[in-house]
């Protein structure tokens, strides 16, 4: 029996994979540009551009995880109250299913600087569509463009 529905065609049923929740920041500078970081050598998908952030740990809220990750990755400080939800994406990779929660951020202390060997660049919103990004990040682009 096929899982295809006449009004909603699809492929094979999804595999059962571990769910990884990731929080990412859509950091917006005063000129309306967005900060992206490349994945450093040695990591999965090295060289692809992504929004700063990382995995949510057990018993940690996505907002708290993002505040922690921005401190660790970029050396900046912010507060959970400065984060505004702006999108989400869901993507099945080979070994895990990623739920990516995006938060817009316009207020932080410090200048973002790479703390983990990554490169950073500020990109206009429309420039995001030209970047080579992980599959989980791509569905966020339309959501971000619509909101910002």
N, C-alpha and C positions, 0 to 999 in steps of 0.2 A: 504494500500500500504506500502510495506517495504521500509526502507531507505537504505537497503543493496544494494550495487553495486557489480556486479560479481567480479570485480577486486579489490574492496576495502571494504570488509565486515565490518560491524559495528553493534552496538547495537541500542538502542533507541536514538532518537534525544536528543541533549543536552538541559537541562533545562536552563531557563533564571535565572541567578544568578548575584548578585552584583560582579563586577570585582575588585579585590584587587591587586594592583601592589606592589611587594616586591623586594627590591634590597638586594643582599647578597654579602659578600666578601669571595673570595677564597684566604685567606691570606697564603702566601708561605714564610716559613722561609729559612735561608741560606742552610739548609740541605734538602730542597725540601719537607718538611712536611707541611700539611694543618691544620689550626686551626679550630676546631669544638667546639660548645658549646651545652650543653644539655638544654632542655626546663625545666625551674624550676617548682617546685610544684605550683599548682594553675592555670597554663596556660593550654590551649588545648594541647594535645599530650605531656604532661609533661614526662620527662625522655628520650625523643627521641633526637638524636643528629642532629644538623643543622649547617649551615654556618651562621656566625654572620651577622646581618642586620635587616631590618625591613620595615614597610610599607612606601610607598611614599605618602607624603601628597599632597593635591590639590595644584597645581601651583608650585610643587617642582620637580626638575629633579631627576631621579634615582641616579645619581652620588652625588648630594647634599644630598639626603636622606641618602645615605650610609655613607658619611663623618659624618653626624650628628649622625646616629645610632652607628657607631664605637666609637665615643666620649662618647655617653651615655652608651653603653653596656660594652665597654672594656677599656675606659679611654685612648684611643690612638688618635693621630692626624694624619691626612693625607690630601691630596689635591685631588680634582677631576681629575687633570692631571695625578695622579699616578694610576688611575683605568683603566684597560683594559678589555673590554667586553670579556667574555669567554664562555658564554652559556646562555640558557634560558629554562624554562620549564613551562608548562601550566597544571593545575590540578583542577578539579572540586571537591570541598569538599561538605559537606551537605548544608552549608549555604552561601558559596561564591565560586567564581572561582578565583584561585590564578595564576597570571602571575609572575613568579620568574625570575628576571634578575640577572645573576651572573657576577661579575667583579673580575679578578685576581688582587691581590695587593701584591707587594713585598717591598714597602717602606712606613714606618710609623714611627712616633716618639712616644716613650714610650713603656712600656712592657704591653701587653694585660693582663688585670686583670678583673675578674668578678665584675661587678658593680650592677648586678640585681639578685644575688643569684644563678647564673648558674655555672656549672662546665665547665672547659675548658680542652681540650687535643689537642696535636699536633699529627697528624696521617700521616704515609706515604700514598701517593696517592692510592696505592693498598689496604691499610687498610680501606679506606673509604667504600669499598664494603661490609665489614663485620659489619658495624655499623647499628643499628636500627635507621632509619631516617624517617621523614615524607614523605608521598607519593610524594609530590611536589618536594622534593629534589632529589629523586632517579634518575630521568632522567638526572640530571646534571652530575652524576658520570662518565659516559662514555665520555661525552664532556670534562670534566676536565682531565681525564686520557689521552685523545687523544692530548690535548693541552700542558700539562705539562710534 
